[in-house]
Amino acid sequence: FLSQGIGFSIAIGLTNVPSFAVVSHHFQRRRAFEMGIVATGSSLGAISHPVMLNNLTNGRLGFANGVCASAVLSGGLLFIRN
């Protein structure tokens, strides 16, 4: 559990914190509204991703292909974001 906590903290620091900083720096007029959208998107992703991964690994894809599909989705979304 210690390695998961350290890895999760590093991942949050590398992905979520810069997205909040960029949004708060870019928008001047409706900053609170845009920060709310970013926070909502983070929350929805944190809820839907484990559900999707559970369905993929326990479904017909299996563990290895389910994790691969999850990695491709996460990588694609990070590519779009950047």
Secondary structure, DSSP 8 states (H G I E B T S, - for coil): -HHHHHHHHHHHHHHHHHHHHHHHHH-SSSHHHHHHHHHHHHHHHHHHHHHHHHHHHHTTSHHHHHHHHHHHHHHHHHHHH-
